[in-house]
Amino acid sequence: MPTVTMRVFRGDARGGDFKEYKVEASPGMVVLDVIHRIQATQATDLAVRWNCKAGKCGSCSAEIDGKPRLLCMTRMDLFKEGESISVAPIRGFPAIRDLVTDVSYNYVKARQVPPLRIKPPEPDGTYRMMQEDIDRIQEFHKCIECFLCQDVCHVIRDHEENKRAFAGPRFFIKLAGLDMHPLDTVDRTAYVKDAAGVGLCNITKCCTEVCPEHIHITDNGIIPLKERMADEFFDPVVWLLRKFRSKKKQPA
């Protein structure tokens, strides 16, 4: 079995540094396997978060050679023989210890999203939807909440002062899926503008590039939200129509 050199971040919120480990790697291994082998043989106190080891739970997010990836879906044969491989925690969130970060920011944002409210059924007691409407939102449900998109988003990563008023790409696709649901009745446009802060996103597509589920976060989720917000709040024709209607409703 070949021996690989792994540079793994060791530390906590107070600071830390990379520590080098030489470990045998068997054919077919992924990076998470190697981290587990280091835990078993050299560093039993190494902290790493994982669950399914199948790319579906999103728990093992990390930065491998500086690129946000899932540990369990990154094969060791991607790397050249003899080169050292660095493994660090995702940098968009506060460190807890070693490869584990505090991602509670995301759960706070999740609780703020106005939930789905379905309209009443048809008179015959059924709901009718077009298949194309369902197909449109299906990809948003593939999200595994690995938060890699949140990690690379510059608004979250580099601007702490904006985080209270910014939901981030993971929740923009959640909002897009709710708003595009053919049976939903909630108008979330004001929330998307003011509380979710979609206007702070400058659509660099970095979130789309790192998504392990290949969700078109920017094109299919964020841009439609931005367009709807712009139509509602910044379109002069819509503003004039709203002004005209409000005057008509005033008592004589």
Secondary structure, 3 states (H helix, E strand, C coil): CCEEEEEEEEEECCEEEEEEEEEECCCCCEHHHHHHHHHHHCCCCCCCCCCCCCCCCCCCEEEECCEEEEHHHCEHHHCCCCCCEEEECCCCCCEEECCEECCHHHHHHHHHCCCCCECCCCCCCCCCCCHHHHHHHHHHHHCCCCCHHHHHCHHHHHCHHHHHHCCCHHHHHHHHHHHCCCCECCCCHHHHHHCCCHHHCCCCCHHHHHCCCCCCHHHHHHHHHHHHHHHHHCCHHHHHHHHHHHHHHCCC
